[in-house]
Each structure stands twice: as C-alpha cells, then as structure tokens.
C-alpha cells in the first residue's frame, strides 16, 4: 500500500478530505494504518502542485477520530461490465 495523504478535514456528510501525497484514481480503496478499509477515493481536486482528495467512507465510521492521521491507497481495480459496448449510452439501443 502507498501513503495517500493526511486527513485535514471532515465534511458534515461524512466525506473525508486529505492533503494528497500520492494521486489516486476515483474508486481506489482507502485504508487506515491498521489495514482496515475506510472507503474509496471520490474525487481529486485542487492545484496540481498540492492536490486534495475526497474519500467517501464505507459504512458508518468515526471520521473525526482520523483527523491528522495518514491514510493509505490500495490497488485500483476497475469495474468490468460484461457485454456492454463502451460507445453504447445508457438507455439507448445500439445501432446495428
């Protein structure tokens, strides 16, 4: 696992904000120092020189207890949808 960043703030809806050390893709699992899964990366934003990451927590966790702690990124595994053409839009039939 790679160091993802340090927890700087928690938003009222439970979203955790990190000061990023490493940039990760949305959907990457996030872990605490003990190896327990906290949630997934929701968004990367801010300036390129010092980006921030928002993490959507998994289940009910006490996000305020993680302030100033370091979180880690796991391996990104893209969701594979079988049988769907990448050009086909949701709800529209594919041309034949």
Backbone atoms as SQL, in Angstrom:
CREATE TABLE atoms (id INTEGER PRIMARY KEY, chain TEXT, resi INTEGER, resn TEXT, atom TEXT, x REAL, y REAL, z REAL);
INSERT INTO atoms VALUES
  (1, 'A', 1, 'UNK', 'N', 0.843, -1.183, 0.000),
  (2, 'A', 1, 'UNK', 'CA', 0.000, 0.000, 0.000),
  (3, 'A', 1, 'UNK', 'C', 0.887, 1.245, 0.000),
  (4, 'A', 2, 'UNK', 'N', 0.393, 2.283, -0.674),
  (5, 'A', 2, 'UNK', 'CA', 1.115, 3.555, -0.745),
  (6, 'A', 2, 'UNK', 'C', 0.454, 4.569, 0.174),
  (7, 'A', 3, 'UNK', 'N', 1.269, 5.471, 0.731),
  (8, 'A', 3, 'UNK', 'CA', 0.709, 6.562, 1.520),
  (9, 'A', 3, 'UNK', 'C', -0.103, 7.449, 0.600),
  (10, 'A', 4, 'UNK', 'N', -1.335, 7.688, 0.975),
  (11, 'A', 4, 'UNK', 'CA', -2.219, 8.507, 0.162),
  (12, 'A', 4, 'UNK', 'C', -2.174, 9.965, 0.602),
  (13, 'A', 5, 'UNK', 'N', -2.233, 10.192, 1.912),
  (14, 'A', 5, 'UNK', 'CA', -2.201, 11.555, 2.409),
  (15, 'A', 5, 'UNK', 'C', -2.636, 11.637, 3.859),
  (16, 'A', 6, 'UNK', 'N', -2.720, 12.874, 4.357),
  (17, 'A', 6, 'UNK', 'CA', -3.076, 13.150, 5.743),
  (18, 'A', 6, 'UNK', 'C', -4.473, 13.745, 5.804),
  (19, 'A', 7, 'UNK', 'N', -5.283, 13.264, 6.738),
  (20, 'A', 7, 'UNK', 'CA', -6.656, 13.757, 6.905),
  (21, 'A', 7, 'UNK', 'C', -6.606, 15.179, 7.451),
  (22, 'A', 8, 'UNK', 'N', -7.222, 16.111, 6.735),
  (23, 'A', 8, 'UNK', 'CA', -7.232, 17.512, 7.138),
  (24, 'A', 8, 'UNK', 'C', -8.589, 17.987, 7.634),
  (25, 'A', 9, 'UNK', 'N', -9.672, 17.388, 7.110),
  (26, 'A', 9, 'UNK', 'CA', -10.998, 17.869, 7.478),
  (27, 'A', 9, 'UNK', 'C', -12.027, 16.778, 7.220),
  (28, 'A', 10, 'UNK', 'N', -13.181, 16.913, 7.862),
  (29, 'A', 10, 'UNK', 'CA', -14.325, 16.022, 7.641),
  (30, 'A', 10, 'UNK', 'C', -15.527, 16.904, 7.381),
  (31, 'A', 11, 'UNK', 'N', -16.231, 16.650, 6.284),
  (32, 'A', 11, 'UNK', 'CA', -17.414, 17.429, 5.915),
  (33, 'A', 11, 'UNK', 'C', -18.623, 16.864, 6.661),
  (34, 'A', 12, 'UNK', 'N', -19.656, 17.671, 6.812),
  (35, 'A', 12, 'UNK', 'CA', -20.849, 17.282, 7.582),
  (36, 'A', 12, 'UNK', 'C', -21.504, 15.995, 7.098),
  (37, 'A', 13, 'UNK', 'N', -21.367, 15.643, 5.810),
  (38, 'A', 13, 'UNK', 'CA', -21.974, 14.404, 5.309),
  (39, 'A', 13, 'UNK', 'C', -21.067, 13.189, 5.507),
  (40, 'A', 14, 'UNK', 'N', -19.907, 13.374, 6.141),
  (41, 'A', 14, 'UNK', 'CA', -19.009, 12.264, 6.431),
  (42, 'A', 14, 'UNK', 'C', -17.846, 12.124, 5.468),
  (43, 'A', 15, 'UNK', 'N', -17.814, 12.925, 4.401),
  (44, 'A', 15, 'UNK', 'CA', -16.720, 12.860, 3.441),
  (45, 'A', 15, 'UNK', 'C', -15.426, 13.317, 4.102),
  (46, 'A', 16, 'UNK', 'N', -14.345, 12.577, 3.850),
  (47, 'A', 16, 'UNK', 'CA', -13.044, 12.867, 4.446),
  (48, 'A', 16, 'UNK', 'C', -12.180, 13.567, 3.410),
  (49, 'A', 17, 'UNK', 'N', -11.532, 14.668, 3.816),
  (50, 'A', 17, 'UNK', 'CA', -10.647, 15.417, 2.923),
  (51, 'A', 17, 'UNK', 'C', -9.198, 15.192, 3.326),
  (52, 'A', 18, 'UNK', 'N', -8.372, 14.834, 2.325),
  (53, 'A', 18, 'UNK', 'CA', -6.954, 14.565, 2.556),
  (54, 'A', 18, 'UNK', 'C', -6.085, 15.555, 1.805),
  (55, 'A', 19, 'UNK', 'N', -4.960, 15.907, 2.390),
  (56, 'A', 19, 'UNK', 'CA', -3.901, 16.610, 1.673),
  (57, 'A', 19, 'UNK', 'C', -3.077, 15.502, 1.032),
  (58, 'A', 20, 'UNK', 'N', -3.099, 15.414, -0.296),
  (59, 'A', 20, 'UNK', 'CA', -2.549, 14.260, -1.011),
  (60, 'A', 20, 'UNK', 'C', -1.023, 14.256, -1.057),
  (61, 'A', 21, 'UNK', 'N', -0.457, 13.090, -0.818),
  (62, 'A', 21, 'UNK', 'CA', 0.961, 12.839, -1.050),
  (63, 'A', 21, 'UNK', 'C', 1.134, 12.086, -2.364),
  (64, 'A', 22, 'UNK', 'N', 0.131, 11.309, -2.704),
  (65, 'A', 22, 'UNK', 'CA', 0.114, 10.475, -3.916),
  (66, 'A', 22, 'UNK', 'C', -1.260, 10.637, -4.552),
  (67, 'A', 23, 'UNK', 'N', -1.294, 10.822, -5.858),
  (68, 'A', 23, 'UNK', 'CA', -2.578, 10.973, -6.547),
  (69, 'A', 23, 'UNK', 'C', -3.103, 9.594, -6.935),
  (70, 'A', 24, 'UNK', 'N', -4.371, 9.351, -6.646),
  (71, 'A', 24, 'UNK', 'CA', -5.014, 8.083, -6.977),
  (72, 'A', 24, 'UNK', 'C', -6.277, 8.332, -7.782),
  (73, 'A', 25, 'UNK', 'N', -6.690, 7.331, -8.515),
  (74, 'A', 25, 'UNK', 'CA', -7.899, 7.428, -9.337),
  (75, 'A', 25, 'UNK', 'C', -9.148, 7.267, -8.474),
  (76, 'A', 26, 'UNK', 'N', -10.254, 7.905, -8.883),
  (77, 'A', 26, 'UNK', 'CA', -11.521, 7.671, -8.191),
  (78, 'A', 26, 'UNK', 'C', -11.884, 6.189, -8.233),
  (79, 'A', 27, 'UNK', 'N', -12.334, 5.674, -7.104),
  (80, 'A', 27, 'UNK', 'CA', -12.672, 4.260, -6.996),
  (81, 'A', 27, 'UNK', 'C', -11.586, 3.443, -6.312),
  (82, 'A', 28, 'UNK', 'N', -10.426, 4.039, -6.058),
  (83, 'A', 28, 'UNK', 'CA', -9.332, 3.340, -5.382),
  (84, 'A', 28, 'UNK', 'C', -9.692, 3.144, -3.913),
  (85, 'A', 29, 'UNK', 'N', -9.542, 1.930, -3.370),
  (86, 'A', 29, 'UNK', 'CA', -9.848, 1.716, -1.954),
  (87, 'A', 29, 'UNK', 'C', -8.843, 2.438, -1.054),
  (88, 'A', 30, 'UNK', 'N', -9.341, 2.914, 0.091),
  (89, 'A', 30, 'UNK', 'CA', -8.518, 3.649, 1.053),
  (90, 'A', 30, 'UNK', 'C', -8.522, 2.897, 2.376),
  (91, 'A', 31, 'UNK', 'N', -7.340, 2.778, 2.991),
  (92, 'A', 31, 'UNK', 'CA', -7.171, 2.015, 4.226),
  (93, 'A', 31, 'UNK', 'C', -6.550, 2.879, 5.318),
  (94, 'A', 32, 'UNK', 'N', -6.794, 2.497, 6.585),
  (95, 'A', 32, 'UNK', 'CA', -6.148, 3.175, 7.702),
  (96, 'A', 32, 'UNK', 'C', -4.820, 2.495, 8.012),
  (97, 'A', 33, 'UNK', 'N', -4.140, 2.908, 9.058),
  (98, 'A', 33, 'UNK', 'CA', -2.820, 2.366, 9.384),
  (99, 'A', 33, 'UNK', 'C', -2.873, 0.904, 9.832),
  (100, 'A', 34, 'UNK', 'N', -4.027, 0.436, 10.285),
  (101, 'A', 34, 'UNK', 'CA', -4.181, -0.967, 10.709),
  (102, 'A', 34, 'UNK', 'C', -4.548, -1.895, 9.565),
  (103, 'A', 35, 'UNK', 'N', -4.857, -1.320, 8.401),
  (104, 'A', 35, 'UNK', 'CA', -5.221, -2.122, 7.244),
  (105, 'A', 35, 'UNK', 'C', -6.710, -2.287, 7.044),
  (106, 'A', 36, 'UNK', 'N', -7.518, -1.620, 7.862),
  (107, 'A', 36, 'UNK', 'CA', -8.972, -1.680, 7.704),
  (108, 'A', 36, 'UNK', 'C', -9.433, -0.733, 6.609),
  (109, 'A', 37, 'UNK', 'N', -10.352, -1.199, 5.767),
  (110, 'A', 37, 'UNK', 'CA', -10.818, -0.356, 4.665),
  (111, 'A', 37, 'UNK', 'C', -11.721, 0.751, 5.192),
  (112, 'A', 38, 'UNK', 'N', -11.385, 1.985, 4.831),
  (113, 'A', 38, 'UNK', 'CA', -12.137, 3.163, 5.255),
  (114, 'A', 38, 'UNK', 'C', -13.210, 3.513, 4.237),
  (115, 'A', 39, 'UNK', 'N', -12.853, 3.465, 2.959),
  (116, 'A', 39, 'UNK', 'CA', -13.777, 3.837, 1.897),
  (117, 'A', 39, 'UNK', 'C', -13.078, 3.846, 0.558),
  (118, 'A', 40, 'UNK', 'N', -13.551, 4.710, -0.348),
  (119, 'A', 40, 'UNK', 'CA', -12.969, 4.817, -1.689),
  (120, 'A', 40, 'UNK', 'C', -12.739, 6.274, -2.053),
  (121, 'A', 41, 'UNK', 'N', -11.747, 6.500, -2.913),
  (122, 'A', 41, 'UNK', 'CA', -11.469, 7.846, -3.408),
  (123, 'A', 41, 'UNK', 'C', -12.661, 8.295, -4.240),
  (124, 'A', 42, 'UNK', 'N', -13.193, 9.476, -3.911),
  (125, 'A', 42, 'UNK', 'CA', -14.335, 10.009, -4.653),
  (126, 'A', 42, 'UNK', 'C', -13.877, 11.008, -5.700),
  (127, 'A', 43, 'UNK', 'N', -12.925, 11.875, -5.324),
  (128, 'A', 43, 'UNK', 'CA', -12.529, 12.957, -6.215),
  (129, 'A', 43, 'UNK', 'C', -11.132, 13.446, -5.897),
  (130, 'A', 44, 'UNK', 'N', -10.405, 13.892, -6.902),
  (131, 'A', 44, 'UNK', 'CA', -9.118, 14.563, -6.738),
  (132, 'A', 44, 'UNK', 'C', -9.303, 15.980, -7.250),
  (133, 'A', 45, 'UNK', 'N', -8.925, 16.973, -6.444),
  (134, 'A', 45, 'UNK', 'CA', -9.149, 18.359, -6.839),
  (135, 'A', 45, 'UNK', 'C', -8.070, 19.257, -6.256),
  (136, 'A', 46, 'UNK', 'N', -8.080, 20.517, -6.677),
  (137, 'A', 46, 'UNK', 'CA', -7.129, 21.498, -6.186),
  (138, 'A', 46, 'UNK', 'C', -5.979, 21.689, -7.155),
  (139, 'A', 47, 'UNK', 'N', -4.991, 22.498, -6.765),
  (140, 'A', 47, 'UNK', 'CA', -3.868, 22.762, -7.651),
  (141, 'A', 47, 'UNK', 'C', -2.998, 21.528, -7.854),
  (142, 'A', 48, 'UNK', 'N', -2.363, 21.447, -9.004),
  (143, 'A', 48, 'UNK', 'CA', -1.527, 20.300, -9.328),
  (144, 'A', 48, 'UNK', 'C', -0.354, 20.190, -8.362),
  (145, 'A', 49, 'UNK', 'N', 0.162, 21.320, -7.922),
  (146, 'A', 49, 'UNK', 'CA', 1.318, 21.307, -7.028),
  (147, 'A', 49, 'UNK', 'C', 0.993, 20.785, -5.625),
  (148, 'A', 50, 'UNK', 'N', -0.247, 20.926, -5.172),
  (149, 'A', 50, 'UNK', 'CA', -0.638, 20.407, -3.856),
  (150, 'A', 50, 'UNK', 'C', -2.108, 19.983, -3.883),
  (151, 'A', 51, 'UNK', 'N', -2.384, 18.804, -4.467),
  (152, 'A', 51, 'UNK', 'CA', -3.781, 18.363, -4.628),
  (153, 'A', 51, 'UNK', 'C', -4.420, 17.863, -3.328),
  (154, 'A', 52, 'UNK', 'N', -5.736, 17.806, -3.358),
  (155, 'A', 52, 'UNK', 'CA', -6.534, 17.251, -2.269),
  (156, 'A', 52, 'UNK', 'C', -7.342, 16.082, -2.809),
  (157, 'A', 53, 'UNK', 'N', -7.725, 15.190, -1.904),
  (158, 'A', 53, 'UNK', 'CA', -8.522, 14.010, -2.267),
  (159, 'A', 53, 'UNK', 'C', -9.709, 13.931, -1.324),
  (160, 'A', 54, 'UNK', 'N', -10.884, 13.658, -1.872),
  (161, 'A', 54, 'UNK', 'CA', -12.048, 13.403, -1.022),
  (162, 'A', 54, 'UNK', 'C', -12.307, 11.900, -1.024),
  (163, 'A', 55, 'UNK', 'N', -12.598, 11.393, 0.164),
  (164, 'A', 55, 'UNK', 'CA', -12.838, 9.956, 0.351),
  (165, 'A', 55, 'UNK', 'C', -14.247, 9.769, 0.862),
  (166, 'A', 56, 'UNK', 'N', -15.028, 8.934, 0.161),
  (167, 'A', 56, 'UNK', 'CA', -16.389, 8.592, 0.586),
  (168, 'A', 56, 'UNK', 'C', -16.274, 7.371, 1.516),
  (169, 'A', 57, 'UNK', 'N', -16.604, 7.534, 2.813),
  (170, 'A', 57, 'UNK', 'CA', -16.453, 6.417, 3.756),
  (171, 'A', 57, 'UNK', 'C', -17.380, 5.253, 3.459),
  (172, 'A', 58, 'UNK', 'N', -16.917, 4.083, 3.834),
  (173, 'A', 58, 'UNK', 'CA', -17.678, 2.847, 3.663),
  (174, 'A', 58, 'UNK', 'C', -18.362, 2.541, 4.995),
  (175, 'A', 59, 'UNK', 'N', -19.681, 2.487, 4.978),
  (176, 'A', 59, 'UNK', 'CA', -20.409, 2.199, 6.203),
  (177, 'A', 59, 'UNK', 'C', -20.358, 3.355, 7.189),
  (178, 'A', 60, 'UNK', 'N', -20.531, 3.034, 8.457),
  (179, 'A', 60, 'UNK', 'CA', -20.534, 4.058, 9.499),
  (180, 'A', 60, 'UNK', 'C', -19.205, 4.010, 10.248),
  (181, 'A', 61, 'UNK', 'N', -18.381, 5.020, 10.046),
  (182, 'A', 61, 'UNK', 'CA', -17.107, 5.104, 10.756),
  (183, 'A', 61, 'UNK', 'C', -17.017, 6.464, 11.430),
  (184, 'A', 62, 'UNK', 'N', -16.183, 6.554, 12.451),
  (185, 'A', 62, 'UNK', 'CA', -15.969, 7.817, 13.151),
  (186, 'A', 62, 'UNK', 'C', -14.848, 8.565, 12.444),
  (187, 'A', 63, 'UNK', 'N', -15.222, 9.394, 11.475),
  (188, 'A', 63, 'UNK', 'CA', -14.242, 10.098, 10.652),
  (189, 'A', 63, 'UNK', 'C', -13.483, 11.154, 11.448),
  (190, 'A', 64, 'UNK', 'N', -14.105, 11.743, 12.458),
  (191, 'A', 64, 'UNK', 'CA', -13.442, 12.787, 13.248),
  (192, 'A', 64, 'UNK', 'C', -12.265, 12.239, 14.045),
  (193, 'A', 65, 'UNK', 'N', -12.299, 10.961, 14.371),
  (194, 'A', 65, 'UNK', 'CA', -11.175, 10.368, 15.107),
  (195, 'A', 65, 'UNK', 'C', -9.941, 10.191, 14.226),
  (196, 'A', 66, 'UNK', 'N', -10.090, 10.335, 12.914),
  (197, 'A', 66, 'UNK', 'CA', -8.973, 10.160, 11.986),
  (198, 'A', 66, 'UNK', 'C', -8.281, 11.466, 11.611),
  (199, 'A', 67, 'UNK', 'N', -8.702, 12.592, 12.174),
  (200, 'A', 67, 'UNK', 'CA', -8.066, 13.868, 11.853),
  (201, 'A', 67, 'UNK', 'C', -6.564, 13.798, 12.119),
  (202, 'A', 68, 'UNK', 'N', -5.775, 14.315, 11.194),
  (203, 'A', 68, 'UNK', 'CA', -4.303, 14.349, 11.234),
  (204, 'A', 68, 'UNK', 'C', -3.637, 12.974, 11.163),
  (205, 'A', 69, 'UNK', 'N', -4.384, 11.944, 10.810),
  (206, 'A', 69, 'UNK', 'CA', -3.771, 10.624, 10.633),
  (207, 'A', 69, 'UNK', 'C', -3.505, 10.375, 9.148),
  (208, 'A', 70, 'UNK', 'N', -2.637, 9.426, 8.865),
  (209, 'A', 70, 'UNK', 'CA', -2.275, 9.104, 7.488),
  (210, 'A', 70, 'UNK', 'C', -3.134, 7.954, 6.991),
  (211, 'A', 71, 'UNK', 'N', -3.634, 8.082, 5.758),
  (212, 'A', 71, 'UNK', 'CA', -4.394, 7.014, 5.123),
  (213, 'A', 71, 'UNK', 'C', -3.602, 6.483, 3.942),
  (214, 'A', 72, 'UNK', 'N', -3.907, 5.257, 3.539),
  (215, 'A', 72, 'UNK', 'CA', -3.146, 4.555, 2.514),
  (216, 'A', 72, 'UNK', 'C', -4.051, 4.108, 1.381),
  (217, 'A', 73, 'UNK', 'N', -3.486, 4.043, 0.170),
  (218, 'A', 73, 'UNK', 'CA', -4.244, 3.630, -1.020),
  (219, 'A', 73, 'UNK', 'C', -3.949, 2.180, -1.335),
  (220, 'A', 74, 'UNK', 'N', -4.998, 1.430, -1.663),
  (221, 'A', 74, 'UNK', 'CA', -4.845, 0.049, -2.105),
  (222, 'A', 74, 'UNK', 'C', -4.703, -0.001, -3.613),
  (223, 'A', 75, 'UNK', 'N', -4.908, -1.175, -4.168),
  (224, 'A', 75, 'UNK', 'CA', -4.783, -1.357, -5.611),
  (225, 'A', 75, 'UNK', 'C', -6.104, -1.029, -6.291),
  (226, 'A', 76, 'UNK', 'N', -6.031, -0.220, -7.341),
  (227, 'A', 76, 'UNK', 'CA', -7.226, 0.162, -8.098),
  (228, 'A', 76, 'UNK', 'C', -7.650, -1.005, -8.980),
  (229, 'A', 77, 'UNK', 'N', -8.923, -1.380, -8.880),
  (230, 'A', 77, 'UNK', 'CA', -9.482, -2.439, -9.718),
  (231, 'A', 77, 'UNK', 'C', -10.695, -1.876, -10.444),
  (232, 'A', 78, 'UNK', 'N', -10.579, -1.641, -11.756),
  (233, 'A', 78, 'UNK', 'CA', -11.716, -1.077, -12.481),
  (234, 'A', 78, 'UNK', 'C', -12.883, -2.057, -12.547),
  (235, 'A', 79, 'UNK', 'N', -14.075, -1.524, -12.515),
  (236, 'A', 79, 'UNK', 'CA', -15.270, -2.355, -12.634),
  (237, 'A', 79, 'UNK', 'C', -15.421, -2.764, -14.093),
  (238, 'A', 80, 'UNK', 'N', -15.568, -4.047, -14.341),
  (239, 'A', 80, 'UNK', 'CA', -15.716, -4.549, -15.704),
  (240, 'A', 80, 'UNK', 'C', -17.169, -4.928, -15.922),
  (241, 'A', 81, 'UNK', 'N', -17.764, -4.296, -16.905),
  (242, 'A', 81, 'UNK', 'CA', -19.158, -4.613, -17.227),
  (243, 'A', 81, 'UNK', 'C', -19.158, -5.483, -18.467),
  (244, 'A', 82, 'UNK', 'N', -19.578, -6.703, -18.313),
  (245, 'A', 82, 'UNK', 'CA', -19.567, -7.664, -19.400),
  (246, 'A', 82, 'UNK', 'C', -20.708, -7.398, -20.382),
  (247, 'A', 83, 'UNK', 'N', -20.355, -7.410, -21.676),
  (248, 'A', 83, 'UNK', 'CA', -21.366, -7.322, -22.715),
  (249, 'A', 83, 'UNK', 'C', -21.851, -5.926, -23.046),
  (250, 'A', 84, 'UNK', 'N', -21.247, -4.895, -22.497),
  (251, 'A', 84, 'UNK', 'CA', -21.686, -3.539, -22.795),
  (252, 'A', 84, 'UNK', 'C', -20.608, -2.865, -23.624),
  (253, 'A', 85, 'UNK', 'N', -21.001, -2.400, -24.783),
  (254, 'A', 85, 'UNK', 'CA', -20.097, -1.670, -25.654),
  (255, 'A', 85, 'UNK', 'C', -19.814, -0.318, -25.017),
  (256, 'A', 86, 'UNK', 'N', -18.530, 0.123, -25.014),
  (257, 'A', 86, 'UNK', 'CA', -18.199, 1.383, -24.357),
  (258, 'A', 86, 'UNK', 'C', -18.821, 2.591, -25.048),
  (259, 'A', 87, 'UNK', 'N', -19.263, 2.431, -26.299),
  (260, 'A', 87, 'UNK', 'CA', -19.878, 3.538, -27.022),
  (261, 'A', 87, 'UNK', 'C', -21.393, 3.578, -26.834),
  (262, 'A', 88, 'UNK', 'N', -21.946, 2.526, -26.262),
  (263, 'A', 88, 'UNK', 'CA', -23.393, 2.473, -26.066),
  (264, 'A', 88, 'UNK', 'C', -23.771, 3.309, -24.857),
  (265, 'A', 89, 'UNK', 'N', -24.710, 4.194, -25.049),
  (266, 'A', 89, 'UNK', 'CA', -25.146, 5.037, -23.943),
  (267, 'A', 89, 'UNK', 'C', -26.236, 4.330, -23.161),
  (268, 'A', 90, 'UNK', 'N', -26.306, 4.673, -21.898),
  (269, 'A', 90, 'UNK', 'CA', -27.307, 4.074, -21.030),
  (270, 'A', 90, 'UNK', 'C', -28.708, 4.429, -21.499),
  (271, 'A', 91, 'UNK', 'N', -29.537, 3.418, -21.684),
  (272, 'A', 91, 'UNK', 'CA', -30.918, 3.639, -22.045),
  (273, 'A', 91, 'UNK', 'C', -31.193, 3.748, -23.539),
  (274, 'A', 92, 'UNK', 'N', -30.148, 3.832, -24.363),
  (275, 'A', 92, 'UNK', 'CA', -30.363, 3.931, -25.795),
  (276, 'A', 92, 'UNK', 'C', -29.935, 2.627, -26.456),
  (277, 'A', 93, 'UNK', 'N', -30.718, 2.139, -27.411),
  (278, 'A', 93, 'UNK', 'CA', -30.326, 0.905, -28.105),
  (279, 'A', 93, 'UNK', 'C', -29.129, 1.162, -29.023),
  (280, 'A', 94, 'UNK', 'N', -28.330, 0.139, -29.179),
  (281, 'A', 94, 'UNK', 'CA', -27.160, 0.249, -30.047),
  (282, 'A', 94, 'UNK', 'C', -27.584, 0.054, -31.513),
  (283, 'A', 95, 'UNK', 'N', -26.991, 0.843, -32.415),
  (284, 'A', 95, 'UNK', 'CA', -27.298, 0.708, -33.840),
  (285, 'A', 95, 'UNK', 'C', -26.700, -0.569, -34.382),
  (286, 'A', 96, 'UNK', 'N', -27.413, -1.158, -35.375),
  (287, 'A', 96, 'UNK', 'CA', -26.912, -2.389, -35.980),
  (288, 'A', 96, 'UNK', 'C', -26.678, -2.189, -37.458);
